[in-house]
Amino acid sequence: MGTEIRVPTLGESVTEATIGRWFKKPGEAVSADEPIVELETDKVTLEVPAPAAGVLGEYEAKDGETVGVGALLGSIEESGGATAAPKKQPEAKAAESAKAEEPKPIRDDANETKPKTDAPKANGAADDQAPSVRRLADETGINPASLQGTGKDGRVTKGDMLAAGESGARAPQKPATSAPAPEPEPAKMRAPSAPDDASREERVKMTKLRQTIARRLKDAQNTAAMLTTFNEVDMTGVMALRAKYKDVFEKKHGVKLGFMGFFVKAVIQALKDLPAVNAEIDGSDLVYKNYYHIGIAVGTDKGLVVPVVRDAGEKGLAGIEKTITDFGRRARDGKLGIDEMQGGTFTITNGGIYGSLMSTPILNAPQSGILGMHKIQERPMAVGEKIEIRPMMYLALSYDHRVVDGKEAVTFLVRVKESLEDPSRLVMDL
């Protein structure tokens, strides 16, 4: 008997994944621990290694199919067989089909006996649908029974529902048997392109990560009373300190001294003074976090991810920089774990590395604050009674006004500004 390949535990709150691609074909030899299939979750992409050496059997889940934790993906057969498990002969299939068509007595609502067949269920059968399919059916009004499923045994997958939503498919409305329930709001579809334009367009299915980013950002806008306040900071002090110590810092700690470490330290100082910015709403309660897990937004080819520097208040500048550098490298390689992107209490995002001069970042729910860094640009500033050219950066704090008052938000940003313009305050814990 072969060794089963199953979907591993995907992390807290993650219950399903989509088959990204198989690295091996049925019948090909595999080595133990060799990656054989890629799974996409709504947080990360991960590779499932072969549990044993041998030959890959038939796929139980194909590319694009949505599978739950523990679902069977395939099997590894002993290499002595040289090939994958043989397919069933047509005669055997015919016998099984005939057996499946034998009627079985059941009772209907009127207690009358009716014949029933065990033929494959319709694509839209409620008890044959994945939870994600049923949820999308409720949200979009699309009837799974009207779709041609691409999953195993013709089942409708989450991908089929999303594709149907993009093409504008709608289920016919069922007649009301009692008080009519409100119809679900239809999914908004784009207007069809002109024929000349359509031939030059390319339609690409969104990855689960991109779908999750879109959903979470929109949910944050719909849920929080979001507001943004701005300030600007003179980066002269930080830049001078960095220039003075960057070589010896890198030599001693093996990591470059960047700007993000200073911002993390400045944010933590401000959070200590304004704890509401580090809190979140839970029902009718406010939960104040007496610890500082700072999320750092990292852009990758597949989308934005936010790994979390845990207990950043207990780390020195070198520890913070090492953690951020490691996160950035592994994020670009798709090697971050799900647990490394959960539990943040506050987020920092740096649009300045892409040239952004000003922006209004969206909250990383359920957090109540996010700080946006921007491009350092030299500008003429009034210093004392003189005009001097200074390296200036605009800062933006988006916050949930349900938790944070305007005075607290402005004060928080002023505290960050003060710490960065006089970095010695960070050393003195002021």
MARMIVO-849731 format. One line per 2 residues: their letters; for each residue y, z, x of C-alpha. Coordinates in nm, 2 decimals. Layout:
<recs>
A> Y:Z:X ~ ...
</recs>
This chain:
<recs>
MG> 0.00:0.00:0.00 ~ 0.35:-0.09:0.13
TE> 0.63:0.14:0.22 ~ 0.90:0.14:-0.06
IR> 1.26:0.06:0.02 ~ 1.49:0.26:-0.22
VP> 1.86:0.31:-0.26 ~ 1.96:0.62:-0.06
TL> 2.19:0.90:-0.18 ~ 2.53:0.74:-0.18
GE> 2.75:1.05:-0.18 ~ 2.93:1.28:-0.42
SV> 3.02:1.11:-0.76 ~ 2.87:0.77:-0.64
TE> 2.58:0.68:-0.86 ~ 2.54:0.31:-0.82
AT> 2.59:0.02:-0.57 ~ 2.58:-0.36:-0.57
IG> 2.35:-0.56:-0.35 ~ 2.58:-0.72:-0.10
RW> 2.32:-0.93:0.09 ~ 1.98:-0.92:0.23
FK> 1.95:-0.96:0.61 ~ 1.58:-1.06:0.59
KP> 1.38:-1.29:0.37 ~ 1.04:-1.20:0.21
GE> 0.77:-1.26:0.46 ~ 0.98:-1.20:0.77
AV> 0.89:-0.93:1.02 ~ 1.11:-0.62:1.04
SA> 1.13:-0.33:1.28 ~ 1.16:0.03:1.19
DE> 1.52:0.13:1.13 ~ 1.64:-0.23:1.14
PI> 1.91:-0.30:0.88 ~ 1.76:-0.51:0.61
VE> 2.00:-0.49:0.31 ~ 2.37:-0.42:0.26
LE> 2.49:-0.21:-0.03 ~ 2.85:-0.21:-0.16
TD> 2.97:0.10:-0.34 ~ 3.32:0.17:-0.48
KV> 3.41:0.35:-0.16 ~ 3.22:0.20:0.13
TL> 2.98:-0.06:0.24 ~ 2.66:0.06:0.40
EV> 2.34:-0.08:0.55 ~ 1.99:0.04:0.45
PA> 1.75:0.05:0.74 ~ 1.38:-0.04:0.72
PA> 1.18:0.27:0.66 ~ 0.89:0.13:0.87
AG> 0.79:-0.17:1.07 ~ 0.60:-0.46:0.91
VL> 0.67:-0.75:0.68 ~ 0.93:-0.76:0.41
GE> 0.78:-0.80:0.06 ~ 0.94:-0.95:-0.24
YE> 1.29:-0.85:-0.35 ~ 1.30:-0.61:-0.64
AK> 1.68:-0.64:-0.65 ~ 1.87:-0.96:-0.57
DG> 2.22:-1.02:-0.43 ~ 2.49:-0.92:-0.67
ET> 2.27:-0.69:-0.88 ~ 2.38:-0.34:-0.95
VG> 2.13:-0.06:-0.87 ~ 2.13:0.31:-0.91
VG> 2.05:0.59:-0.66 ~ 1.68:0.59:-0.59
AL> 1.62:0.24:-0.74 ~ 1.34:0.03:-0.58
LG> 1.48:-0.25:-0.37 ~ 1.16:-0.38:-0.22
SI> 0.88:-0.28:0.02 ~ 0.76:-0.32:0.37
EE> 0.40:-0.44:0.39 ~ 0.17:-0.39:0.69
SG> 0.21:-0.66:0.95 ~ -0.16:-0.73:0.94
GA> -0.10:-0.91:0.62 ~ 0.13:-1.15:0.80
TA> 0.30:-1.25:0.48 ~ 0.46:-1.08:0.18
AP> 0.26:-0.97:-0.11 ~ 0.10:-1.27:-0.28
KK> 0.25:-1.38:-0.61 ~ 0.04:-1.36:-0.92
QP> -0.16:-1.66:-1.02 ~ -0.05:-1.87:-1.32
EA> -0.37:-1.77:-1.51 ~ -0.30:-1.40:-1.46
KA> 0.06:-1.45:-1.58 ~ -0.06:-1.64:-1.89
AE> -0.31:-1.35:-1.97 ~ -0.04:-1.09:-1.93
SA> 0.20:-1.30:-2.15 ~ -0.06:-1.33:-2.42
KA> -0.13:-0.96:-2.41 ~ 0.24:-0.89:-2.43
EE> 0.27:-1.09:-2.75 ~ 0.01:-0.89:-2.95
PK> 0.19:-0.73:-3.25 ~ 0.21:-0.36:-3.28
PI> 0.28:-0.17:-3.60 ~ 0.61:0.03:-3.62
RD> 0.80:0.19:-3.90 ~ 1.14:0.06:-4.01
DA> 1.42:0.25:-4.19 ~ 1.25:0.18:-4.52
NE> 0.92:0.32:-4.39 ~ 0.76:-0.02:-4.42
TK> 0.51:-0.13:-4.15 ~ 0.63:-0.43:-3.95
PK> 0.47:-0.62:-3.66 ~ 0.65:-0.58:-3.33
TD> 0.60:-0.77:-3.01 ~ 0.64:-0.64:-2.66
AP> 0.81:-0.96:-2.55 ~ 1.10:-0.91:-2.30
KA> 1.40:-0.74:-2.47 ~ 1.71:-0.94:-2.54
NG> 1.98:-0.92:-2.27 ~ 2.20:-0.71:-2.49
AA> 1.94:-0.46:-2.60 ~ 2.12:-0.13:-2.59
DD> 1.83:0.07:-2.44 ~ 1.78:-0.20:-2.16
QA> 2.13:-0.19:-2.03 ~ 2.27:0.00:-1.73
PS> 2.53:0.26:-1.80 ~ 2.79:0.05:-1.62
VR> 2.71:-0.25:-1.85 ~ 2.74:-0.04:-2.17
RL> 3.07:0.10:-2.04 ~ 3.21:-0.25:-1.98
AD> 3.09:-0.36:-2.32 ~ 3.28:-0.08:-2.48
ET> 3.60:-0.14:-2.28 ~ 3.61:-0.52:-2.31
GI> 3.43:-0.60:-2.63 ~ 3.20:-0.84:-2.46
NP> 2.85:-0.84:-2.61 ~ 2.58:-0.84:-2.33
AS> 2.34:-1.02:-2.57 ~ 2.56:-1.33:-2.55
LQ> 2.53:-1.35:-2.17 ~ 2.28:-1.51:-1.94
GT> 2.17:-1.22:-1.72 ~ 2.12:-1.27:-1.35
GK> 1.94:-0.94:-1.29 ~ 1.57:-0.87:-1.27
DG> 1.38:-1.01:-1.58 ~ 1.70:-1.16:-1.70
RV> 1.88:-0.83:-1.74 ~ 2.26:-0.84:-1.77
TK> 2.42:-0.68:-1.47 ~ 2.77:-0.53:-1.41
GD> 2.86:-0.84:-1.21 ~ 2.77:-1.06:-1.51
ML> 3.00:-0.85:-1.74 ~ 3.29:-0.87:-1.49
AA> 3.24:-1.25:-1.45 ~ 3.23:-1.28:-1.83
GE> 3.55:-1.09:-1.85 ~ 3.72:-1.32:-1.61
SG> 3.61:-1.63:-1.81 ~ 3.74:-1.48:-2.13
AR> 3.41:-1.42:-2.31 ~ 3.43:-1.21:-2.62
AP> 3.16:-1.08:-2.86 ~ 3.19:-1.16:-3.23
QK> 3.31:-0.86:-3.42 ~ 3.05:-0.67:-3.63
PA> 3.12:-0.61:-3.99 ~ 3.23:-0.26:-4.06
TS> 2.97:-0.05:-4.25 ~ 3.21:0.24:-4.31
AP> 3.56:0.31:-4.21 ~ 3.65:0.05:-3.96
AP> 3.69:0.18:-3.60 ~ 3.98:0.06:-3.39
EP> 3.89:-0.25:-3.19 ~ 3.89:-0.21:-2.81
EP> 4.19:-0.35:-2.64 ~ 4.09:-0.69:-2.50
AK> 4.08:-0.75:-2.13 ~ 4.38:-0.94:-2.02
MR> 4.29:-1.28:-1.89 ~ 4.51:-1.52:-1.69
AP> 4.62:-1.84:-1.86 ~ 4.41:-2.14:-1.75
SA> 4.56:-2.34:-1.47 ~ 4.67:-2.70:-1.50
PD> 4.38:-2.94:-1.41 ~ 4.55:-3.05:-1.10
DA> 4.60:-2.69:-0.98 ~ 4.25:-2.57:-1.09
SR> 4.08:-2.81:-0.85 ~ 4.27:-2.65:-0.56
EE> 4.20:-2.29:-0.66 ~ 3.92:-2.07:-0.53
RV> 3.77:-1.80:-0.74 ~ 3.61:-1.51:-0.55
KM> 3.45:-1.21:-0.71 ~ 3.62:-0.88:-0.63
TK> 3.42:-0.64:-0.41 ~ 3.34:-0.30:-0.56
LR> 3.59:-0.15:-0.31 ~ 3.87:-0.38:-0.43
QT> 3.78:-0.31:-0.79 ~ 3.79:0.06:-0.73
IA> 4.13:0.04:-0.54 ~ 4.27:-0.15:-0.84
RR> 4.14:0.09:-1.09 ~ 4.24:0.41:-0.91
LK> 4.59:0.28:-0.84 ~ 4.64:0.19:-1.20
DA> 4.49:0.51:-1.32 ~ 4.74:0.70:-1.10
QN> 5.03:0.52:-1.26 ~ 4.90:0.58:-1.61
TA> 4.82:0.95:-1.56 ~ 5.08:1.10:-1.33
AM> 5.46:1.13:-1.39 ~ 5.52:0.95:-1.06
LT> 5.86:0.96:-0.89 ~ 5.97:0.87:-0.54
TF> 6.25:1.02:-0.33 ~ 6.38:0.89:0.00
NE> 6.53:1.01:0.33 ~ 6.57:0.87:0.68
VD> 6.48:1.03:1.01 ~ 6.62:0.98:1.36
MT> 6.31:0.92:1.58 ~ 6.50:0.97:1.90
GV> 6.35:1.31:1.97 ~ 5.99:1.21:1.90
MA> 6.02:0.89:2.10 ~ 6.16:1.07:2.40
LR> 5.89:1.33:2.39 ~ 5.62:1.07:2.35
AK> 5.76:0.86:2.64 ~ 5.78:1.17:2.87
YK> 5.42:1.29:2.81 ~ 5.21:0.99:2.69
DV> 5.06:0.91:3.03 ~ 4.96:1.27:3.11
FE> 4.85:1.32:2.75 ~ 4.61:1.02:2.76
KK> 4.48:1.12:3.11 ~ 4.40:1.47:2.99
HG> 4.27:1.41:2.64 ~ 4.14:1.05:2.67
VK> 4.34:0.93:2.37 ~ 4.68:0.77:2.33
LG> 4.97:0.98:2.20 ~ 5.09:0.80:1.88
FM> 5.34:0.88:1.61 ~ 5.09:0.98:1.34
GF> 5.00:1.31:1.50 ~ 5.37:1.42:1.49
FV> 5.39:1.32:1.12 ~ 5.07:1.51:1.03
KA> 5.20:1.83:1.20 ~ 5.54:1.79:1.03
VI> 5.38:1.74:0.69 ~ 5.17:2.05:0.73
QA> 5.48:2.26:0.82 ~ 5.65:2.13:0.50
LK> 5.34:2.19:0.29 ~ 5.34:2.55:0.40
DL> 5.69:2.59:0.27 ~ 5.64:2.39:-0.05
PA> 5.28:2.46:-0.16 ~ 5.33:2.28:-0.49
VN> 5.32:1.94:-0.31 ~ 4.97:2.04:-0.19
AE> 4.85:2.14:-0.54 ~ 4.68:1.94:-0.82
ID> 4.63:1.97:-1.19 ~ 4.29:2.07:-1.33
GS> 4.31:2.07:-1.71 ~ 4.57:2.33:-1.80
DL> 4.56:2.49:-1.46 ~ 4.74:2.43:-1.13
VY> 4.51:2.45:-0.82 ~ 4.70:2.55:-0.51
KN> 4.52:2.44:-0.19 ~ 4.55:2.69:0.09
YY> 4.41:2.44:0.34 ~ 4.54:2.11:0.46
HI> 4.30:1.81:0.44 ~ 4.53:1.52:0.53
GI> 4.43:1.17:0.42 ~ 4.54:0.88:0.65
AV> 4.55:0.54:0.49 ~ 4.38:0.27:0.70
GT> 4.40:-0.10:0.62 ~ 4.08:-0.30:0.68
DK> 3.97:-0.66:0.61 ~ 3.79:-0.53:0.30
GL> 4.07:-0.32:0.17 ~ 4.25:0.01:0.21
VV> 4.04:0.33:0.28 ~ 4.17:0.68:0.33
PV> 3.96:0.90:0.57 ~ 4.05:1.26:0.57
VR> 4.15:1.48:0.87 ~ 4.00:1.81:0.75
DA> 4.16:2.14:0.83 ~ 4.44:1.95:1.01
GE> 4.64:2.27:1.02 ~ 4.39:2.42:1.26
KG> 4.39:2.12:1.50 ~ 4.63:2.06:1.79
LA> 4.81:1.73:1.84 ~ 4.52:1.60:2.06
GI> 4.26:1.69:1.80 ~ 4.45:1.51:1.53
EK> 4.51:1.20:1.74 ~ 4.14:1.18:1.84
TI> 4.03:1.21:1.48 ~ 4.27:0.94:1.36
TD> 4.17:0.70:1.64 ~ 3.81:0.75:1.56
FG> 3.87:0.69:1.19 ~ 4.06:0.38:1.26
RR> 3.79:0.22:1.48 ~ 3.51:0.31:1.24
AR> 3.70:0.20:0.93 ~ 3.75:-0.15:1.08
DG> 3.38:-0.16:1.16 ~ 3.28:-0.04:0.81
KL> 3.11:0.27:0.96 ~ 3.29:0.55:0.77
GI> 3.08:0.78:0.56 ~ 3.17:0.85:0.20
DE> 3.21:1.23:0.27 ~ 3.48:1.14:0.52
MQ> 3.70:1.00:0.25 ~ 3.68:1.28:-0.01
GG> 3.86:1.61:-0.06 ~ 4.20:1.52:0.07
TF> 4.50:1.73:-0.04 ~ 4.78:1.51:0.07
TI> 4.80:1.15:0.21 ~ 5.01:0.97:0.47
TN> 5.04:0.59:0.47 ~ 5.22:0.38:0.73
GG> 5.35:0.05:0.61 ~ 5.57:0.03:0.92
IY> 5.29:-0.11:1.13 ~ 5.31:-0.42:0.91
GS> 5.69:-0.44:0.92 ~ 5.77:-0.26:0.60
LM> 6.12:-0.12:0.59 ~ 6.10:0.05:0.25
ST> 5.83:0.11:-0.01 ~ 5.73:0.34:-0.30
PI> 5.37:0.44:-0.23 ~ 5.13:0.51:-0.52
LN> 4.97:0.86:-0.54 ~ 4.61:0.90:-0.42
AP> 4.49:1.08:-0.74 ~ 4.44:1.37:-0.80
QS> 4.68:1.46:-0.52 ~ 5.04:1.54:-0.61
GI> 5.21:1.38:-0.30 ~ 5.20:1.09:-0.06
LG> 5.43:1.02:0.23 ~ 5.52:0.67:0.32
MH> 5.62:0.59:0.68 ~ 5.81:0.27:0.76
KI> 5.93:0.05:1.04 ~ 6.14:0.21:1.32
QE> 6.46:0.00:1.34 ~ 6.76:0.05:1.55
RP> 7.08:0.10:1.34 ~ 7.43:0.22:1.41
MA> 7.47:0.58:1.31 ~ 7.76:0.82:1.30
VG> 7.67:1.10:1.55 ~ 7.95:1.36:1.58
EK> 8.26:1.15:1.60 ~ 8.09:0.85:1.76
IE> 7.89:0.55:1.65 ~ 7.56:0.53:1.83
IR> 7.26:0.30:1.80 ~ 6.96:0.52:1.70
PM> 6.59:0.44:1.62 ~ 6.58:0.52:1.24
MY> 6.29:0.53:1.00 ~ 6.30:0.55:0.62
LA> 6.07:0.80:0.47 ~ 5.94:0.79:0.10
LS> 5.77:1.07:-0.08 ~ 5.60:0.98:-0.41
YD> 5.51:1.29:-0.61 ~ 5.37:1.39:-0.94
HR> 5.67:1.53:-1.13 ~ 5.43:1.73:-1.36
VV> 5.35:1.95:-1.06 ~ 5.65:1.91:-0.82
DG> 6.01:1.96:-0.93 ~ 6.28:1.73:-0.79
KE> 6.42:2.01:-0.58 ~ 6.09:2.08:-0.42
AV> 6.03:1.71:-0.34 ~ 6.37:1.67:-0.18
TF> 6.33:1.99:0.02 ~ 5.99:1.88:0.14
LV> 6.12:1.56:0.27 ~ 6.41:1.74:0.44
RV> 6.16:1.98:0.61 ~ 5.97:1.68:0.75
KE> 6.29:1.52:0.87 ~ 6.40:1.84:1.05
SL> 6.06:1.88:1.22 ~ 6.06:1.52:1.35
ED> 6.42:1.52:1.46 ~ 6.36:1.84:1.66
PS> 5.99:1.83:1.76 ~ 6.02:2.16:1.93
RL> 6.02:2.31:1.58 ~ 5.65:2.20:1.56
VM> 5.57:2.40:1.88 ~ 5.76:2.70:1.76
DL> 5.60:2.69:1.41 ~ 5.95:2.67:1.24
</recs>
